[in-house]
Amino acid sequence: MKAERTKPSVLVALRERESFLRHFKRQGDRATLFVPGYAHLVSGCDVEIEIAFSEPPMTFASRGVVRW
């Protein structure tokens, strides 16, 4: 039986929507979210992303691939 590897998790804690938009860029049918501070992740690595806003409080889950 092959063990399934857990994807690294990335937390993006932001104050409000405008903070998110400063880090987000749409490129055709794809989108980029720049998340500083995760230098240990290898390019091409699949990640689970948790985007948490404090104003108003809400959290979103997503998936991504490290590209930098």
N, C-alpha and C positions, 0 to 999 in steps of 0.2 A: 504494500500500500504506500503510495507516494504522499508525503506530508505536504500540505499546502502552506506556502509561505505567506506570512502576514505582511501587507504593504505598509511602508512607513506612513506615519500620520503627520500632517502639517496643520498647525493651528494659525489662522489669520485673524487676529483680534483687532477690530477696527471700531472707531467711535461712531461714525455715521456713513451714509451712502456716499458722500463726497470723497471720503477717505478711500473707499473701495474703488471709485472711478479713477482716482489718481494712479492706482496699481493695475487697473484692468485695461486691456486693449483688444479690440476685435480685429481679426485678420481673416477676411473672407468668411468661410463657414467655421472657422476656429477662433478661439479666444486665448489670450495670454493673461496670466495673473502673476505679476512680479512680487515675489515674497522674499525679502532679504533675510539673511540669518540662517539659512539652511545649507551651508557649504558642504556638509558631510554627505549630502545626497548626490548620487552619481547620475550623470546625464543619461536619459533613457529609462530611468527608474519610474515605475508606476507608484503613485502616492494617493492616499485618501486625504481630502482637504476638508477642513472644518472652518467655515467663515462665520465669525461671531461678531455681531454688532452690539454696542452698548446703548445706543440711542436711535431708535427704540430697541429694547432687548429682543434679539432674535438670532437664530443660528441656522445655517444652511450646510448641508453635506454635499460634497462633490468628489470627483476623481480627476486626476491629472497625470501628466508625464513631465518629469524634469527635463528641461531642454537647455539649461545653461550650466 
